[in-house]
Amino acid sequence: MHKLLTLATDGSLISTFTDPELQEPYGVHITPAGQLIVCAVSSQTVIQVNRDGNKKPATIASKKDGVIKPVSVCCNKSIQQIIVGLKDYNKIIVMELQ
């Protein structure tokens, strides 16, 4: 499945998001502003999805940035960094927020 479902706290469906860069979504982080950061293992990208779960404002990282099979992500706004964990590599990538 290559889609992201956004659910309300009662379990009802808010939105369904699909994108070519969302192949095998895995790890998700919700920022304090409510935006989603999603790892896509097969497309080897980390994307940002708006708080409504229906638009992609940005691709945060991709294979050209060293992201290979991303499976976990965490955003720390206080130090302006995103940390991405990679599957099969026992490695993390730390990126500065722009």
C-alpha positions as CSV (number, residue, x, y, z in Angstrom):
1,M,0.0,0.0,0.0
2,H,1.4,3.4,-1.0
3,K,-0.9,5.7,0.8
4,L,-1.1,7.6,4.0
5,L,-4.4,7.6,5.9
6,T,-5.0,10.5,8.4
7,L,-7.5,9.5,11.1
8,A,-9.3,11.6,13.7
9,T,-9.0,10.7,17.4
10,D,-12.3,8.8,17.1
11,G,-10.8,6.7,14.3
12,S,-12.8,8.3,11.4
13,L,-11.0,8.9,8.2
14,I,-9.9,12.6,7.6
15,S,-8.0,12.1,4.4
16,T,-6.1,9.8,2.1
17,F,-2.8,10.9,0.6
18,T,-0.9,9.2,-2.3
19,D,2.2,10.4,-4.1
20,P,4.9,8.7,-6.3
21,E,7.4,9.4,-3.6
22,L,5.3,7.6,-1.0
23,Q,6.4,4.0,-1.8
24,E,6.2,1.7,1.2
25,P,5.6,4.4,3.9
26,Y,7.0,3.3,7.3
27,G,8.1,5.8,10.0
28,V,6.0,8.9,10.7
29,H,6.7,11.9,13.0
30,I,4.2,14.6,13.8
31,T,5.8,18.0,14.4
32,P,4.5,20.4,17.1
33,A,2.8,22.3,14.2
34,G,0.9,19.2,13.2
35,Q,2.7,18.5,10.0
36,L,3.7,14.9,9.2
37,I,7.2,13.8,8.3
38,V,7.0,10.4,6.6
39,C,9.7,7.9,5.6
40,A,9.2,6.0,2.3
41,V,11.4,2.9,2.3
42,S,11.1,1.9,-1.4
43,S,11.3,5.3,-2.9
44,Q,14.1,6.2,-0.5
45,T,12.6,9.6,0.5
46,V,11.5,11.5,3.5
47,I,8.6,13.8,2.7
48,Q,6.6,16.4,4.5
49,V,2.8,16.2,4.4
50,N,0.6,19.1,5.6
51,R,-1.4,18.8,8.8
52,D,-4.6,17.9,6.8
53,G,-2.8,15.0,5.3
54,N,-3.6,15.9,1.8
55,K,-0.7,17.9,0.3
56,K,3.1,17.5,0.1
57,P,4.8,20.8,0.7
58,A,8.3,19.3,0.4
59,T,10.6,16.4,-0.1
60,I,12.9,16.7,2.9
61,A,15.5,14.2,1.8
62,S,16.2,11.6,-0.8
63,K,18.8,9.1,-2.0
64,K,21.0,11.9,-3.2
65,D,21.2,13.1,0.4
66,G,22.3,9.6,1.5
67,V,18.8,8.4,2.5
68,I,18.7,4.7,1.7
69,K,15.7,2.7,3.0
70,P,14.6,5.2,5.7
71,V,12.4,3.7,8.4
72,S,12.4,6.2,11.3
73,V,12.4,9.9,11.6
74,C,12.4,12.5,14.3
75,C,12.4,16.3,14.1
76,N,13.9,18.4,16.8
77,K,13.0,22.0,16.2
78,S,14.9,23.3,19.3
79,I,18.2,22.3,17.7
80,Q,16.9,22.6,14.1
81,Q,17.7,19.0,13.1
82,I,15.9,16.0,11.5
83,I,17.3,12.5,12.4
84,V,16.6,9.7,10.0
85,G,17.2,6.0,10.8
86,L,18.1,3.7,7.9
87,K,17.1,0.1,7.5
88,D,19.9,-2.5,7.1
89,Y,22.7,0.0,7.7
90,N,22.8,0.5,11.5
91,K,23.1,4.2,10.7
92,I,21.4,7.4,11.2
93,I,21.6,10.6,9.2
94,V,21.3,14.0,10.9
95,M,20.3,16.9,8.7
96,E,20.0,20.6,9.5
97,L,16.6,22.1,9.0
98,Q,16.6,24.8,6.4
